[in-house]
Amino acid sequence: MTRSESLPRSAHHVWPAERFYWAVIESAPAGRRDGAFNNRLFDGLLDEQVPANVVGLHAVYLTTHGDRLLACAAKRAELDALPEDATSLRPASVPAFAESLAPPDAASRINLLQGPYEPRPVRRERERRTNVVLPALVGTFALAGVGFARRASADKAFAADARASAVSVLGACAELLDAPTDITIGEIRDRVREFRLTRSRPDSAPRDAAGCLTGLLAGWPTVDGAQTQSLRVDSSGAHIVVHAPDIDAARAFASGVAAPPGLARGEPQVDASASGAVLRLRLAHQPEAAP
């Protein structure tokens, strides 16, 4: 293969097949892709099949029928002599020994100007697209991150309110049941179930306080933002103190409290506070009817 005296001054160059080095790699390594591509990892396999030092060659590889690659290489010195405005270098055809292996359009799919010989206009266009798309992607991810952060903050605040309400109710239940302050909802449920079983026995003594608590918790209302400050049951009845976001929420909570059997709900007392409203509600024991 000899170097031509002059190169065509055109963006697209076509050389005869005899000007290239050709080889077929029978067992292509895994991870190859379709189409001609440049990969220096395959150059070691090419070194055994071409009559030239592979260090001075630049090769591209094209997938052929079966598990094989068609290698097309040219001297780096000749590629360095191409005009700066060259955008492609293709063979006019493939050699005769490769015609039965390569697809019919193999020659048109081979372009030597890849990898380190990628044309400047092609590289600039790729970088321009990257510079346009990358900021848009960054902006999109930033907006999505802000949205997720706001949602997480709102969920965190809601969880904190719910946790504070649960802690206050559990504390009141623990005080009433003479239990540790770190009692769980499951433990309260077990104690209430035990109380119901005890009441079902003929020889069991009544436990008015526990029965009152069971009735109240069974119909405990749910109002957004309402937090139970205290829940106390004594011989006179039940005493409830709730903090609500506003007066309307406090009144809605009061109307949702169902009086258990044997208790009569009194008039709710709602007072405005700096952070919302405070509800105080008393449910008094009804006097037993005379026999």
N, C-alpha and C positions, 0 to 999 in steps of 0.2 A: 504494500500500500504506500503510495507516494503522496507527498503533499502538493497540492495544486499551487500554481504560481500566483493566482489571484482568486479571491472569493467574491461571489455575486453580492452586489450591494442591494439586498432586499431584506425585508423583515423576516420572511419565511424562506428557509434554505432547504434544498433537497439534494442529497448526494447519492450517487450510485451505490448499490449494495456492496460492491467490491471495496469501497473505501472504508468500510466498517469492519470490526472484528465481531464474529458471531459464534455463539455456542449454545448448546442445549443442556440445561441442568436437569438431569433425569429425576432426582428426588428433591423437590423443592422444600425448604424448611417450612415448618408450621408458622402460621401468622401472616402469610402472604395475602395480598389483596388483588382484585381484578384490575386490569389496565397496566400500562407501562409505568414503572416507578423506579426511583433511585434508592438503593439501600447498600451501603458499604459493607454490610454484614455478609452479602453474597459474593463479594469480590474474591474471597479466598477460594471459593469453588470455581470461579471463572479462571483463576490463575493457572489451573491444571489443564485448560483446554484451548488457550490462545497462545500463539507464538510471539508473545511480547510480555514485557514486564507490566503486570497489572497496576503497579504504582503509577505508571505514566498514562493510564487509561481512565476514562470516565464512562461508566456503563449504566444502562437502564435495563429493566427486566419486564417481560410481558408474559402474562399467564397464557399457557397453551393447553391443548387437550391433555387430559390426565393430570397427574401430579408432576408437571414439568414447567420449567421457565425457559423462555427464549431470551438470551442475553444479546444486547447490541451495544458495542463499545466503540469509542473513538479516542484518538490521541488528545491528551489535554493541550498539547502545544497547538494543535490545529483549532481546537475550540477557543483557545485564548486569542487566536488571530481573527475570530469572527468580528464583524462590525458591532459596535455597541448597541445599535438599534435592532439587532437580530432578536426575534421573539420565538423562533422555532427552528429546529434542525431535524429533518426526517429522512429516512432512506426512501429511495424511489421504489424499492421492492425488497422482499426478503430473499435470502439465498434459496437455491433450488432444494437443498436438503431439508429446509424448514417449511416448505410450502404445504406439505401434508400435515404438519403439526400445528401451524399457526392458523388463526382465523383468517377469513378472506380479507378483512380490512386491517391486517396486522401492521402493514407499513404506515398507514395513516394514523395509527394509534401510538406509534413510537415517536417520542420527542426527546432528544438528547439534552435539551436545555432545561434541566431540572436540578434540584439540589443546589450545589455551589454555582451552577451555571444558570440559575434562574434569571431571566431577563429583568433589567431594572424596571421597565414599564409595568411588567407583571407584578413584581415585588411591590412597587409603589401603589398599584391599584389594590393589592391585597391589604397593604398596611392602611390605605385610606378607608377601605371597608371596615377594617378592624377598629380604626379610630372613630368611625361613625357609630358602629354597633356597640362597642364596649361602653362608652358613656351612657348610652340608652339602657343597657343592661344594668349598669351600676345604679342609675337613677331608679329603675324599676325595683331592684332589690332593696334600695334604701327606703323607698316608699312602703314597700311590703314590710320591712323591718319596723318602721314607725307604727304602722297599723297593728302589727302583732304586739309591739310593746304597749300600746295604749289598751289593747284588749286584755293583755296580761295584767296591766295595772288595775283595770276595772274588775277583773275576776279576783284579783288579790284583795281588793277592798271589800268586795261582796263576801269572800270567804272569811275575812277578818270579822265582819259584822255577824255572820252566822256563827262563827266560833265563839264570839263574846256572848251571844244570846244563849248558845248551848251551855257554856260554862256557868252562866248565871242560873239557868234552870237546874243543871246538875247540882250546883251548890245548894240550892233551896231543897232539892229532893234529898240530898245527903243529910242536911240538917234535920229534915223531917223524919227520915228513916234511921236516924242515929248511926249514920254510916260515915266512912272516911270521905274527905272532901274530894278525893281523886276517883270516886266511884264512877264507873262507866254506865252508859245507857243499857248495855246488856245486863249488868248486875242489877240495875234498878228494875228492869223487866222481870228478872228472875225473882226478886223480892216481892214484886206485885203479884206474880203468879203464885208464889208461896202463900201470900196473904189470902188470895182467892180460895186456894185449897183449904186453908185453915178455916175460913168463914163457912165453907160448905159442910164442916163437921158439926154435928148436933151439940157436942160438948164444948165447942170453942167459944171464947168470949168475944164480943164485938170489939172492933178496932176502928172507931169513928174517924180518927185522923187519917189513917191509911186509906180507908174507903173514900173519904173526901178527896184525897190526893189522886187516887186512881180515877175518880170521875172527872176531875178537872183536867188531868193530862190526856184523857181519852178524847176530849173535845177541845183541846187547846187550839186557839185560832192562829192563823199565819198571816201576818201583815208585814209587807216589805219595810225594812228599817226598824221595826219594833224590837226592843231588847228588854227582856225580863230583868228587873232590878232585884225584886224579892218576891218570894212566894212562901207564905207562912200559914200554917193551919194549927189552930188551938181549940180550946173548948168552946169558944164563942163563934167559930166559923173559919173562913179563909180570908186572907188578906193579900192582895195582889198589887204590886207596884211595877209599872212598865214605863219605859222611856220610848217615845215615838218621834218620828221626824217632824210632825206637825200635829195640830189639834184634830184635824180630820182623821188622821191615821190612828190617833189615840181613841177617838170615839168609835172608829171601825173595829178596833181591837176589843173595846168594852162590849160592843154589841155582839161580838162573836164568842164571848165567854158563855158557855152553857152551864147553868147551875145544876150540880148533881142532885139526886134525890135527897131530901132532907135539908137542903140549903135554899135560901131565898136571896137573890141578887139585889143589892142596894143600888142607890143612885151613884153612877160613876162621878168621880171628881177629877176634872181635867184642868191642869194649870200650865200656862205657857212658861217656857224656860229659855235660856239663852241659846240652847242647841236644839230646841224643838218643843216638845210637850211632855208632861208627866201625868200618867193616869194612875189614880188610886181607886181601887174597887174592893168592896167588902161583900162577902157572901155569908150571911148569918144563918146559924142553925135555926130551923123552925121548931117551935115547941111541939112535943109529942102530944098527940090527941089523948084525952082522958079515956080510960077503958069504960 
